[in-house]
């Protein structure tokens, strides 16, 4: 059984095994990912550096072969905007019921053009207006499309 550890200062990921159970240095932080080799041998782990706090942030899961789309974009946003703004964008994506890669790209473009705070207020108002999941999903996509169209008109 192996546990995953990561170093928040240099982003190194280390896996324990039966011969060496303690990390090489005290800087490694224990994660909640346990790989039980009796059942599975695969796991996914990734670290990204945050430009605002200067530390590496970790995401990992056992018994997976790929990273989920929402986690992939949260990691991209952490690299680009920082960890606090990435959390805000993740909340916006949840409120707008976004789950497609194309919609995540639209949300990223909207964050670059109008700002994260404006997107956060728009998503909060959208969640209050719409009651059901389907209407929220369609309203969220329409709002993102309108934001991108207006941003494209302002750029050109």
C-alpha positions, 0 to 999 in steps of 0.5 A, a space after each residue: 500500500 502506497 501513500 502519496 506525499 507532495 512538497 508544496 515548495 518545489 512540487 515534487 510528488 513522492 510515493 511511499 512503499 513497503 521499504 521506505 514509508 517515511 518521506 526523504 525530507 520533512 517538507 513533504 505533506 501527506 495527501 489523502 491518496 492511498 494506492 492499494 496495489 492489491 486492487 489497482 496500480 494506477 493513480 493520477 497526481 498533479 501539482 501546479 504553482 500558484 503565482 500569488 502565494 508561490 506554493 504548489 497545489 496538489 490534486 490526486 486520486 487513486 483508481 483513475 487514469 485521467 484528470 476530470 475536466 473541472 479539475 483540469 480547468 481549476 488547475 489551469 486557472 490556478 496557474 494563470 490567475 492564482 488559487 483564490 481566483 481559481 476557487 471563485 471561477 470554480 464556484 461560478 462554473 458550478 453556479 452556471 452548471 457548466 460541464 463541457 470543455 467548450 463551456 469551460 473555455 468560454 468561462 476562461 475567455 469571459 474571465 480574461 475579458 470582463 473580470 472574475 468579480 463581474 462573472 461571480 456577480 452574474 453567476 450569483 444572480 443567474 442562480 437566484 433567477 433560475 429554479 431548475 437545473 435545466 433552465 440554469 444550464 441553458 441560461 448559463 450557456 446563453 450568458 457566457 455566449 453573450 459575454 464572449 460576443 460582446 467582448 469580441 465586438 469590443 476587441 475588434 
